[in-house]
């Protein structure tokens, strides 16, 4: 197979590659080999992987090819090479969590989502780079090296699922698990120009997944397209007895919902909070996106989202207190092993009064009810920019290096994503343009709880009339 043919295989979407595997026009071994070669060729520049296990992946791929030849029923991800943020446990395999503290950690049990992906036929190539303990929105990592944006390596990837966003954008894998506590799936999706979905809180099991915040953590995929995300999410969603917080709400057929028909659907654009101080280039891309949805028959309506000041404040309290609780023992025993910016986040959490934390949890249900009445009472979903700013450079957001203004820029990256986690709503980020620096711009779609099918339907309808999700970073061939 020549170089052009190999590249064309990796440029397939996840669902197109699955179809090619199913009809026998390509094998799992061929796809896995091409993906591993691509990592060798491309990853020196972007640093998206922490570790790879090529021999084990090829062995798994060979077994899957034998299964197909035997006529056995194939899973929805049969033979597809994937790699995941390095915080999903698999018994006996490395799971660094992007940290020095867990650089040699090998769990004794396997995450439910990893079991479901492998049961669906996927091949796991290894663990992808991430922010240390999933606690920054930019992708900086002092321990394994910063992950770099495939569109321009001076710029950040978004975090904390930095390697997942970069690897999918660079067409090294067909999809990757990320996690989202304050935007950590949607930010790298937007900044790297791919599609990423955070489902409703409790929609996907968190058993065997490194925790950050008990009340805000979410598991979800980054992929090329909304259809890819629908298939991926359909595999991992659903109740898990090993995770008592996981919902028993039935899982619909997400792919079946992607009809392209959004005629008459009422889509809200917030009049408050989400557009404050927005960069004009981001606003222009957002406006162009709205025009595409209107041409598809959607009805755009203004909406005011109540209690946004409280949402922002309470969400920060919850994630900081819970993160500080999870890390309390290591913070006492191994403070030197945390990066400066992470210490600056974790240590102050010890000073937040317990009454503030309990208030933030107690008010959550009432605020969500008010948002549902004010917003979803008048529209089916609402849309916002994923970031208000253009993609910043790694240097401009490097707190540890002491860059002037880095703290403010760092915090502003996730200002539009964090509130959605406190509310627990499903949200998908979709690419919708490139800025004047050649870096991606994204928008996010939110729906009422368990309306993943609806937000994916809107995302898919948009992608039917645009090609931003098909665009390749420079030098990716």
ZAMARGU-4260 file (C-alpha; in steps of 0.2 Angstrom, whole numbers, plus 5000, padded with zeros to 4 digits):
<rodrens>
0) 5000/5000/5000 | 5008/5017/4995 | 5008/5032/5006 | 4994/5041/4998 | 4983/5025/5000
5) 4988/5024/5018 | 4984/5043/5021 | 4967/5041/5013 | 4962/5027/5025 | 4966/5038/5040
10) 4956/5052/5032 | 4940/5041/5033 | 4927/5046/5046 | 4925/5033/5060 | 4908/5027/5052
15) 4915/5026/5035 | 4930/5016/5041 | 4918/5004/5050 | 4909/5002/5034 | 4925/4998/5025
20) 4930/4985/5038 | 4913/4977/5037 | 4913/4975/5018 | 4930/4968/5019 | 4938/4982/5008
25) 4951/4984/5022 | 4957/4974/5037 | 4959/4979/5055 | 4977/4975/5054 | 4979/4987/5039
30) 4971/5001/5049 | 4980/4998/5065 | 4997/4997/5055 | 4993/5013/5046 | 4988/5022/5063
35) 5004/5016/5072 | 5015/5022/5057 | 5006/5039/5058 | 5010/5041/5076 | 5028/5037/5072
40) 5028/5050/5058 | 5018/5064/5065 | 5018/5063/5084 | 5035/5070/5087 | 5028/5087/5082
45) 5012/5087/5092 | 5016/5075/5107 | 4998/5068/5108 | 5003/5051/5115 | 5011/5046/5132
50) 5012/5028/5128 | 5008/5016/5114 | 5007/4997/5113 | 5009/4993/5095 | 5012/4974/5097
55) 4997/4971/5108 | 4986/4982/5096 | 4991/4972/5081 | 4988/4956/5090 | 4970/4962/5094
60) 4968/4968/5076 | 4973/4951/5069 | 4960/4942/5081 | 4947/4954/5075 | 4951/4950/5057
65) 4949/4931/5060 | 4932/4935/5068 | 4926/4944/5053 | 4932/4930/5042 | 4923/4917/5052
70) 4906/4925/5049 | 4904/4931/5067 | 4893/4946/5071 | 4903/4961/5071 | 4902/4976/5084
75) 4898/4993/5079 | 4917/4998/5081 | 4924/4982/5074 | 4943/4984/5070 | 4944/5003/5072
80) 4960/5009/5080 | 4957/5021/5094 | 4967/5028/5108 | 4961/5037/5124 | 4965/5050/5137
85) 4977/5042/5149 | 4965/5041/5164 | 4955/5026/5158 | 4959/5011/5168 | 4963/4994/5160
90) 4969/4980/5172 | 4988/4978/5171 | 4990/4993/5159 | 4999/5010/5162 | 4987/5024/5167
95) 4998/5039/5171 | 4984/5052/5173 | 4996/5064/5165 | 5005/5065/5182 | 5021/5062/5190
100) 5012/5054/5205 | 5005/5040/5194 | 5019/5038/5181 | 5020/5020/5185 | 5002/5016/5190
105) 4994/5000/5183 | 4976/4997/5190 | 4970/4980/5194 | 4953/4983/5186 | 4946/4989/5170
110) 4934/5004/5166 | 4917/5000/5160 | 4919/5011/5145 | 4935/5002/5140 | 4926/4986/5141
115) 4911/4992/5131 | 4923/4999/5118 | 4933/4983/5116 | 4916/4973/5116 | 4911/4984/5101
120) 4927/4978/5092 | 4938/4993/5094 | 4957/4992/5095 | 4966/5002/5109 | 4983/5009/5103
125) 4988/5017/5120 | 4986/5032/5132 | 4985/5050/5126 | 4993/5065/5133 | 4982/5076/5145
130) 4983/5090/5157 | 4990/5084/5174 | 4976/5075/5183 | 4964/5083/5170 | 4965/5100/5178
135) 4968/5113/5165 | 4959/5119/5150 | 4974/5122/5139 | 4984/5105/5137 | 5000/5111/5146
140) 5009/5096/5155 | 5026/5099/5164 | 5028/5080/5166 | 5026/5073/5149 | 5028/5089/5138
145) 5015/5100/5132 | 5003/5093/5119 | 5003/5104/5103 | 4990/5110/5091 | 4991/5101/5074
150) 4985/5117/5065 | 5000/5127/5072 | 5012/5119/5085 | 5014/5136/5094 | 4996/5136/5100
155) 4987/5126/5113 | 4976/5111/5110 | 4964/5115/5123 | 4962/5103/5138 | 4962/5093/5148
160) 4959/5080/5134 | 4973/5088/5124 | 4980/5072/5116 | 4963/5066/5111 | 4959/5082/5102
165) 4976/5083/5094 | 4976/5064/5089 | 4959/5065/5081 | 4963/5081/5072 | 4979/5075/5065
170) 4970/5059/5059 | 4980/5047/5069 | 4965/5038/5076 | 4946/5038/5072 | 4941/5043/5089
175) 4947/5045/5107 | 4939/5046/5124 | 4940/5062/5133 | 4933/5068/5149 | 4924/5084/5153
180) 4922/5092/5170 | 4923/5110/5164 | 4924/5109/5146 | 4938/5096/5144 | 4930/5087/5129
185) 4923/5102/5120 | 4938/5114/5122 | 4950/5102/5113 | 4937/5098/5100 | 4934/5117/5096
190) 4952/5121/5097 | 4958/5107/5086 | 4944/5107/5074 | 4935/5091/5078 | 4918/5086/5086
195) 4916/5082/5104 | 4901/5078/5115 | 4899/5079/5134 | 4883/5069/5137 | 4870/5072/5151
200) 4878/5070/5169 | 4876/5052/5173 | 4873/5046/5155 | 4890/5037/5154 | 4898/5026/5167
205) 4913/5033/5177 | 4918/5016/5184 | 4937/5014/5182 | 4939/5032/5177 | 4951/5044/5186
210) 4940/5056/5196 | 4942/5075/5197 | 4925/5081/5203 | 4911/5068/5208 | 4897/5080/5203
215) 4904/5087/5187 | 4914/5073/5178 | 4908/5066/5162 | 4915/5053/5150 | 4913/5056/5131
220) 4921/5055/5114 | 4931/5066/5102 | 4928/5061/5083 | 4928/5069/5066 | 4909/5070/5064
225) 4893/5071/5073 | 4888/5054/5066 | 4905/5047/5072 | 4901/5054/5090 | 4883/5047/5089
230) 4890/5029/5086 | 4904/5030/5099 | 4892/5037/5112 | 4879/5024/5108 | 4892/5011/5113
235) 4897/5018/5130 | 4881/5026/5136 | 4869/5017/5148 | 4867/5011/5166 | 4882/5002/5174
240) 4879/4992/5190 | 4897/4996/5195 | 4893/5015/5195 | 4878/5018/5206 | 4877/5036/5200
245) 4875/5031/5181 | 4857/5034/5175 | 4845/5020/5170 | 4837/5031/5157 | 4836/5020/5141
250) 4849/5024/5127 | 4841/5028/5111 | 4848/5025/5094 | 4858/5041/5092 | 4862/5038/5074
255) 4844/5035/5069 | 4840/5052/5074 | 4852/5060/5062 | 4840/5064/5048 | 4846/5081/5043
260) 4829/5088/5046 | 4828/5102/5058 | 4814/5111/5050 | 4804/5121/5063 | 4816/5117/5077
265) 4818/5132/5089 | 4836/5135/5093 | 4840/5148/5106 | 4854/5161/5106 | 4858/5168/5123
270) 4856/5186/5126 | 4867/5186/5141 | 4884/5180/5148 | 4890/5169/5133 | 4895/5183/5121
275) 4902/5196/5133 | 4919/5202/5126 | 4918/5190/5111 | 4932/5191/5098 | 4925/5199/5082
280) 4931/5184/5071 | 4923/5172/5083 | 4907/5182/5082 | 4908/5182/5063 | 4910/5163/5062
285) 4895/5160/5074 | 4884/5172/5064 | 4888/5162/5048 | 4884/5146/5057 | 4867/5153/5062
290) 4864/5157/5044 | 4867/5139/5039 | 4855/5132/5053 | 4842/5145/5047 | 4844/5139/5029
295) 4840/5121/5035 | 4824/5128/5042 | 4828/5131/5060 | 4820/5145/5069 | 4832/5156/5079
300) 4825/5164/5095 | 4833/5174/5108 | 4834/5167/5126 | 4839/5174/5143 | 4847/5161/5154
305) 4844/5164/5172 | 4855/5164/5187 | 4871/5163/5177 | 4881/5172/5190 | 4876/5159/5203
310) 4880/5145/5190 | 4897/5151/5187 | 4901/5154/5206 | 4893/5138/5212 | 4901/5127/5198
315) 4918/5133/5203 | 4915/5130/5221 | 4910/5112/5218 | 4924/5107/5206 | 4937/5115/5217
320) 4931/5107/5234 | 4929/5090/5226 | 4946/5091/5217 | 4954/5096/5233 | 4946/5082/5243
325) 4952/5069/5230 | 4970/5075/5231 | 4971/5080/5249 | 4982/5065/5254 | 4994/5067/5240
330) 4994/5086/5243 | 5001/5083/5260 | 5013/5069/5256 | 5019/5074/5239 | 5017/5093/5236
335) 5033/5094/5225 | 5025/5082/5212 | 5011/5095/5207 | 5014/5108/5194 | 5013/5126/5200
340) 4997/5130/5191 | 4989/5114/5199 | 4995/5118/5216 | 4988/5135/5214 | 4971/5127/5210
345) 4971/5114/5223 | 4978/5122/5239 | 4966/5136/5240 | 4951/5124/5239 | 4956/5119/5257
350) 4950/5136/5263 | 4932/5135/5255 | 4919/5133/5269 | 4909/5118/5269 | 4893/5128/5270
355) 4898/5136/5253 | 4900/5119/5245 | 4884/5112/5252 | 4875/5127/5246 | 4882/5125/5229
360) 4875/5107/5228 | 4859/5111/5236 | 4855/5125/5224 | 4859/5115/5209 | 4842/5107/5206
365) 4832/5123/5208 | 4843/5132/5196 | 4842/5118/5183 | 4823/5119/5185 | 4823/5137/5182
370) 4834/5136/5167 | 4823/5122/5160 | 4808/5133/5162 | 4816/5149/5155 | 4825/5141/5141
375) 4818/5124/5136 | 4801/5131/5138 | 4804/5141/5123 | 4817/5132/5112 | 4823/5114/5109
380) 4841/5118/5111 | 4853/5133/5113 | 4869/5137/5105 | 4885/5147/5110 | 4903/5149/5105
385) 4913/5136/5113 | 4927/5149/5116 | 4924/5168/5116 | 4942/5171/5111 | 4953/5165/5096
390) 4964/5150/5101 | 4979/5157/5112 | 4997/5151/5111 | 5005/5139/5123 | 5016/5153/5129
395) 5001/5165/5132 | 4993/5153/5144 | 5008/5146/5153 | 5006/5150/5171 | 5020/5140/5176
400) 5032/5150/5165 | 5026/5166/5173 | 5019/5173/5157 | 5011/5190/5160 | 4992/5189/5159
405) 4993/5170/5158 | 4982/5167/5173 | 4968/5178/5165 | 4969/5171/5148 | 4970/5153/5155
410) 4954/5156/5165 | 4945/5164/5151 | 4947/5149/5139 | 4934/5139/5148 | 4922/5153/5153
415) 4908/5147/5141 | 4910/5128/5145 | 4911/5127/5164 | 4893/5132/5167 | 4886/5118/5157
420) 4894/5105/5168 | 4886/5113/5184 | 4869/5112/5175 | 4873/5094/5169 | 4866/5097/5151
425) 4872/5087/5136 | 4883/5098/5125 | 4892/5095/5108 | 4906/5106/5101 | 4907/5107/5082
430) 4920/5116/5071 | 4913/5131/5062 | 4927/5141/5055 | 4946/5146/5055 | 4952/5162/5062
435) 4965/5174/5054 | 4979/5163/5062 | 4973/5148/5054 | 4966/5140/5070 | 4949/5132/5072
440) 4933/5141/5079 | 4919/5130/5087 | 4902/5132/5093 | 4892/5121/5106 | 4875/5115/5106
445) 4865/5112/5123 | 4849/5102/5126 | 4838/5098/5140 | 4844/5083/5150 | 4846/5066/5140
450) 4843/5076/5124 | 4859/5070/5116 | 4850/5064/5101 | 4843/5081/5098 | 4860/5090/5100
455) 4868/5078/5089 | 4854/5080/5076 | 4858/5098/5075 | 4876/5096/5074 | 4874/5083/5060
460) 4862/5094/5050 | 4875/5108/5051 | 4889/5097/5045 | 4879/5091/5030 | 4880/5109/5023
465) 4898/5113/5029 | 4915/5105/5028 | 4924/5113/5043 | 4925/5095/5051 | 4933/5088/5035
470) 4947/5101/5034 | 4964/5095/5038 | 4978/5104/5048 | 4993/5109/5037 | 5006/5096/5034
475) 4993/5082/5038 | 4993/5071/5022
</rodrens>
